Structure formats: structure tokens, C-alpha cells
């Protein structure tokens, strides 16, 4: 299979693919598919200035009208779904259905944001002073910087951009250096929507900047980018968060996840096995919501491991463009090396490893293909507490639910979690304040596959940010409380008297 037809179908031209300094390789076979032009770091002040100028015009456009732009973006994405999904597969290595699913996420968030454009509600608040009306209003805040990661190269941008645009803010997007082609193609969809939208959209409303750390640094430190949304590793967030806070900006951080599933004695094991396999090996374990720890009751642990070992051995590994493939490649050879090194550490701590070998037969040469690994651990060691962005699933045992919840919560990350149980008390305890400490907690479904209707994000080293649904839109606006005195008197609050 060649790559050229996929690139051409996605609308990428020779000018997009050649003459630049950033080499882009497909994880499918390691082949170089493009040399992309990078943004000059010296140009970033002008990029940000254009966004500020666009903000001054866009904030005055009525929100429902702003929603029309996002509606048109949704139409463009629908038209380009197959081509853009194939490009995601080429550049990230996701299997075809997952590439298409990522584009569907973009379409879904556009639908959500269009409705939101007529629901940016504030509050009317009862005043303690007679003849006064108090209200809370939400206003646009300014340019939003978006730094996205390779594993969801376009969906995460859309979560931020769709909301930011209807909220009245321009967007500056820096994609991962590993996935600039999907970013170019997705941004072209927005550019086509802008042409259809007309003159209400100012120049510089959405800008794409491509390059390395210097480009991201410019967004992180600029006081003219009041909101900075960054998706990536905890290490990255530890650098970005303090820098944004130091200049009094607002950060939306979506960082690591060391997600667990508790499997109780009453669990439907057929359902649990299906959820475990997809959660642990989908996207080759390269989701922030991937299942990384399995906490199984001692009474069912051996049976569950046996069923999973059998299921893992049957999984088709190979070219993600083939319809039978369920596990594609890791993003690069360095990721494979990290996975193998982590498995060696787990063995040194007493772990028993099933699978986890590099795959060379029956797969495209040059790609980083691995067997998913199932690792029985004697305890939750430091290795288990670390997140490795690869298909490694550590198996632990428990006796009481309190013990299981303590294991679930006993890691630095706090993104997604789940329990499989038919016991109502166990389910409700897991969802209570004394249960999972994660931003996402599920019962009888796995940790992956969040819908856009709910706010997405987690606690602790996951960063605390929220994107996508629910009231995540408030992160892209500023809150203003106002009071109007329509009386002829000037009473003070709290009964204070100050007669002059």
C-alpha cells in the first residue's frame, strides 16, 4: 500500500508536503511521508497580535452567529470524514474505525457547540438591597492557545476550538510535531467554513502554527493568550502550568492517566473481558484513558487472567488500514523501547509477563509493532504507578472493596476509572465521595470512549482541566457579576452605614 493517495485525498498538496524542515513519518512503516514547513518562532508575536485583533472584532459578533461558523465546520468535517479518518490512520497508526471515530468526535463537538451558542446562560441573583438587581454574565476572554498531542491529533483541537469560537475567542493551534498533516487537513476544513461564513469572521480568527518547543513556549508565556489548553504528559504539564500561572493566565491541562478497572466477584465476566481488551489495547494503548491497571478480586483473578491471556493471543496485529487489524503500531521505535524497558522493570519487581514481545513477522517493516502485555504483579510497585504510553496491563488482586478502592486511588494520576459489578452497594460506593478520586468514574463500562456531552478531564497529576461537554465552556469565558441600582437610595450591603 502506498501513502500518496491518502495524502492527496485529504487535500494535501506538494507545497504542504515538501520543502520544509520537519520530517513526518508514518508509524505504519516508518516511511517519511512529508517535510513540512515550520513556523518561525520569531513570527509568533505577529501571530498572537493577529489573534488579539481578531478578538476585538469576534467578541462583538452575536453568539448564535458565531455558532453558525461552527455549524459550517461540522458540515465540512462530515464531507471530509473518510479522507480525514484515513489520514489519522496514516499519521498516528490507529485502525480505520478509530480514525473515523476521531473525526466523528469532531463532528459531535460541533453539534454540541452550535446548541451551546444559544445557551451561554448567566444567573439572576437575589440582592439583599431593595431596588437592586444583581446578575452574572459570561463574556469572551481572548485568544485561546491549543497545544495538542499525537494520539488524538485533531479531536482535542476540535473540543477546544468549537467551544472557544462560540464563546467569542480566536484560536491558535500548535499540533504535535509528530502529527502536523492531520492538523493541516483539519484546519483546511475550518478555512473552507470561514469562506462560506462570510465577512463577519475577522482575519486571524484561527491560526495554525507548526514546530517544536519554541512555538509552544511563545503561547505559554504570552500574556496576550489568556487561556492555554495543553494536552500531553505530566512532565509537560509541570512545565506549562507554572509558567501560565506566573503570568496570571488560565491553563486547561489534560495530562497523564493511570486508569484502573476493579472487577468484583459479581461482575459479568464476558462484558468485563471485552471492556478490558478494548480499554487496554485500543489505539495500541496510546490513549490517555487506556486501561493500565486491572484490580481483580482474588476469587476470580485466575479465571480472568486465563481468559485475557487467550483473548490477547488471538488479537490481529498489523497494518491498521486492513479491516481485520485490531492493534496497529506504536507511534515510533522510541515508544516500543520504553515499553520493553518497562516490562523488564516489572519482571525485576516480581511480575509475570504474558506477551509484550516485539512483532516482526506479518507486519509492515519499519513500524514499531508489539504484542500487548498482560503483567501479573505481586503488588502496586513504583513501576505500576508510572504511566507507560503502550499496551501494558498490570494485574493486581484484592479481597475487600475498600482495599480495591485504595489501590485504584493509590497512583499520582486521576483521569479515568471503572468498576464491573452487579452489586448496587459496590457500584454506588465506587461513585461516592469515598470512592474513585478520578474525573471520570464508570460502572460496567471501561475507562475509554468518553462521550462529548460530559466534561472530560481528571484530578491530581492529570491536571484538573475540563474540556468538551457539560459546563466546560466556562473555561473559555470570563465571569462578570454586575449590580444595577434602580432605586433613588444608596443602601450599602451587609447593613453598613456610611453617612456623609
N, C-alpha and C positions, 0 to 999 in steps of 0.2 A: 504494500500500500504506500502511495506517495502522499506527501503533505500539501503539495501545491493546490490541488482542487479545493481543499478545505479552506485554505487561506484566501483563495480567490472568491469562493462563495460567500465568505464573511465580509467581502468588500475591501480587503487589504490590497493595496497596490504596491508596485515596485518601489515607489517612493517611501512607503511605510516600512518596507521590509529590508531595504538595502541602504548602504552608505552611512550607517550610524556606528556608534561605538559600543552599544550594549548588545552583547550576544544573547540570543534567545534559543534555548534548546528544548526539544520535546522530550519529556520523560519517557515516552513510549520507546524510543530507540536511541536517545541521546544525541540525535542529529541536530545540527544547527539549522534553524529554520528562518532566522532573521538576524539582521544587525540594525537595531532600532536607534533612531536619533534621540539623544538625551537632552533634557532641558539644562541650559547653562545656569548654574547656581547664581551667577551674577544677575540673571534676569528675574529672579524671584521677587525682589522689591517691586518691579513693574507689574508682575502677575498679581501680587497682593493689592497694589494700588488700583488695578482694573477691577478687582473684586469689590473693593471699597466703593468705587464709583458706581458699579452696578447695584450695590446695596442701596445707595441713596435713591435710586430710581425704582427698584423692585419692591422695596418696602411699602411704597405708595400704591402699588397695584393691588386691587381688592383680592382677598384670599381665594374666593371662588374662581376668579380669573386665573390666579396662579395655579389652581388645581387643574385648569384646562390644559396647561402645558404638560403636567404630569399624566393627564389622560392620554394626550397625544404620544407621550413617551411609551405608555403601555401599549398603544396600538403599534408603534414601531417595533417594540420588542416581540409582540405576537407575530408580526410578519417575519421577523428575523430569528425566531426561536430555534428552528432546526439548524441553521447555519451557525448561530452563536453557540448553541449547545455543543456542536461538533468541534468548535474552536476551543471551548473549555476542555473537552476531552483531549484534544491535541496538545494543549499547553500545560494542563495540570495532570493528565493521566486518569481522570475519572472515567468510569464506564459510561456508556452512552446515556442510559436512563438517568444517571446522576448529573451529567452535563445538562441534559434537558430540564431536569428538576431544578437546577440552579437558575436557569432562565425563567422558569415558572415562578420561582420566588420573587424575581424582579417584577414580573407581571402582577403578582399578588400584592406586593407592597405599593405598586402604582394604584391599583384599585382602592386599597386602604387609604392612601394619601388623598385621592380625589374626594372620597367621602369626608375625610378629615378637614379638607379645605373649607367646608361649611359648618364645621363643629369645633372651631378653636375657641371654646367657651371659657369665659371667666366666671366670677361669682358676684352676686349682690349680697352685701353683708350688713346685718342689722347694726346700726350705730347706737351708742349709748347716749348720744346728744340729740335733743329734739331739733327737728328741722334740718337734719343732716342725712345725706345718702353716701354710703361707702360701697365701693366696688373694687374688684380685682380684674385687671386686664392683662392680656398677654400680647407682647409686641415682638416684631423681628429683632434679632440681636446683632446680626452682622455676618461676615464671611465665615463659612464652616470649612475647616480643613479635614480631609478624609485620607487617612493612611491605611490601606487595606493589605491583607495578607494573601499569599499564593493559593491557599487551599479553597477559598471562596472568592475568586478573583473579581467577580462582578456583583454577586448578590449583596455583599456587605456594603459596597458603594451605593447600591440602589436603596438599601434600608436607610442610609443617611441622606442621600441626595433627594429622594422623593419627599421625605419629611421636611428637610431643610428648605426646599424650594417652595412648598406650600406654606411654610411658616414665614416666608419672606426673605430668605437668605441666599446669597450666592454660594457656590461650592467650588473648592479647589481640591482636586483628587490626585493623590500620589499612589499609584498602584505598586505592588511588589515588583522588584526588578526581575523576578522570575516569570511574571505573567503580564507583560505590557501589551501583548497583542489583543487579548480579550478586552483590556481596558480601552484600547483604541477603537475596537469594533463596537463596544457598548456605548462609548461616548459619541460615536457617529450616529447611533440611534437617537441620542438626545439632540444632536445637531440637526438632524432631519426634523425632529419635532419642533425645534426652535424656528426653523424656516416656515413650517406650517402655522406656527403660533402667531407670528407677525411682529410688529414693531413694539409691542408692549414689553418684550424681553430685551433688556439692555445688553450691549456688548460686554463680554466678560462675566456673564451670569454663571456659566460653568466652564471651568478650565481644567485641562489635563496636563500634569507635569510628570515627566518620566526621568528617573535617575536614582542615585544612591542616597546615602545618609545626609549629604549636604542639602539635598532638596527637602527632605523631611525636616531637617533641623531648622530651615528657614520658616516653615509653617509652625513648628513647635515654639519658637522663641518670639514670633511676631505678635506684638500687642494689637495689631490690626486683624488678627484672626481670633476672635473671641471664643470660638468653640473649636476644639481639636478632637476628632474622633480617631482613635488608633486601635487597630486590631493586630495582635501578634503575640509574641512571647512575653512571659512575666519579666524577663530581663529587659526587654524593650520598654515595657510599661514603667519599670522602675526608673528608667532614664527620662521618659517623656513626661510622666505625671508631675514630678517635682519641678521640671522646667516650665511647664504650663502654669502650675500653681504660683511659681515665683514671679510671673508677670501678671498675676491675678486673672488668668484665663480659666476657662472651664474645659475639663477633659472628660471624654467619654471613652473609657478604657475597656476593651474586650480582650482579655488575656488568656492564660492557660486554664486547662480543665483536667482534673484527675478523677474522672467520673466513675461512680460505683453503682452496682446493682446488688441489692440484697434479695436473695432467693429463699423464701420461707418454706417450712415443711408443707404448707397447704398449697403452694404455688402450682399452677398449671404448667408442668414442665415442657410440654410441647410448645406452648406460647413462649415460655421463657427462653428455650433454646433458639427459637427463631429470632427473638429480640436480641439475644446475646450475640449471635453470629453477625447480624447486620450492624449492631452497635459497635462491635469490636473491630470488624474487618472492612466495613463500608468505607469507601474513599481510601482504602489501604490504611485505615487507622489514622488518617490525617485530618480529622475533624476536631475542633475544639471540644465538641460534645461526644467524641468517641468513648466507648466503654473501655476503661483501663483496669478496673478492679471488680472482681466478682466475689461477693461475700455470701457464701452458701452455708446453709445450716448443715451441721455435721451429719444429720440423718440422711441427707440427700446428696451430699457433696460428691461421693464416689460415683454415684449413678450419673450425676450431671457432668462430671469430668469425662466419663466414658462416652456419653452421648456427644459432647462437644468435640472430643478428640476424633470421633468418627465423622462428625459433620465437617470439621476443619479439613480432614484428609480428602474430602470429596469436592472441595471448592475449586472451580476452574480459575487458574491464574494465567494471565497473559495479556495480549493486545486488548486494550479497553474498547477498541472500536468493534470487536467481534461481539455479536449478540449473546454468545454463550458465556462470555467472561464475567466473573463477579469480582475479581480482585485485579486491579491494574498495578502499575508500578508506583514506587515511592517517587518523590519529586526529583531526587538526584542520588548519586552514589554516596554523598556525604550522609544523607539520611539513612541509607542502608548501613553504613559503617557505624553510625550511632546506635542503631537498633541492635546490631550484633554485639557491640561493646556492652550495651545494657543487659543483654541476655547473659553474657559472660559474668557480669557483676551479680546478677540474680543467682546464677549457679554457685558462685562463691559464697553466697549467703544461705545456701541450703535449698535453693529452688530446683524443682524438677521441670525441665523444659520439654514440651511437646511441639514439634515443628520448629519454625524460626530459622530455617536454612535459606541461604541464597538460592535462587532458581535460575538455571542457565539453559535448561532444555525446554523446547517448545514455546519459547517466548522470544520477542524481538531482541536481537543482540544490541547491546549498548544501553538498555534500560535497567533500572535498579528494581528487579523483581525479587520478592521474598515470600516464603511461606508465612502465614500468620502464626504467631506463637501463643501457646497456652502454657502458663508457668504456675505450677503449684508451689506456693510459698509457705514456709512454716510460721511466718509472722509478717506483719506490715513493717518491713525494713525501710531503711532510707532509700533504697533503690525503688521500692514500691511507691514511696511518697513522691518520687520525681515523675514528672510527665515526660514521656518519650513520644514524639510525634510519629508513631509507627504502630502496626498491628500487634501489639503485645497486650495480653490479658493476664493479669495476675489473679490467682485463685486463692482465697482465704476462707477459713471456716469460722463458725460462731455457734454458740449454744443458746444465748438469750438475746432478745431483741435489743435490749439496752447495749449489750456488747457489740451487736452489729451496727447500731447507730453510732457508737463511739468510733468504730473502725471507719465507717463512712465519713464521719466528720474529722477524722484524725489526719488530715493532709492539709497543706497550705492553701490549696486551690478550693474554690467553692462555686463551680459553674452548674453542672447538671447531676442529677441523682435519680434513682428509681428503686422501687421495691416490687417484687412479684409475690403476691399473697392473696388468698381468698378470705383472710381473716379481717373483718372490719376494724377491729380494735388495732391490729398491727398497721393497717393502712392509715387510719386516722392519726395514730401516734407518729408515724413517719412524716405526716404532713403538718404536724403541730409545731408549736414553738420549741418543744423539746425534741423534735425530730431532725430531719435533714437541715443542714445550715447552708444549703445551696440556693442560688437564684432560681433554679428550675428543679422541681420535685414531681416525679411521675409515679403512678400506680398502674402496674400491669401493662406498661409500655416501656421501651428502652429510653436511654438518655438523649438519643439523637432525633432529628427530624422535627424541630420546633416549628410551629405554625406562626405566620406573621401577625396574627391577631393578638398574641401575647407579647409583653415586653421581654426582650432577650438579654440575658446578662447574668453575672454572678458576683459573689462576695469574696472577701479575703484577697488573695493574690490574683484572683480573676479580674479585679479592678473596680468592681462596683458600678460599672456603666450599664445603661439600658438602651437598647435600640429596637427598632421595628414597631411593634404594636402597643396596645393599651395607651398609657399617657406618656410614652417615651418622647412624644413630640415636645413636651415641655422643656426637654434638654436643649432644644434649638430656639428657645424664645426667652425673653426677659419678662419677669413678672412686675407689674406696677399696681400698687394699691393707691386708690385716689378717693378723696372725700370732698363732697360738694355741700356747702352750707347754703341752703335756700331760705333760711330764716333771716330775721332782722336783728338777731342777737349773736353773740360770740361766746357761747359756753365752752369751757375747757374740759378735756377728758379727765377721768378719774376724780372729778369733783374739785379740781384745783381752782383756787381763786387768785386772780392777779389783777386787782382793780387799779387803774391809772386814771 
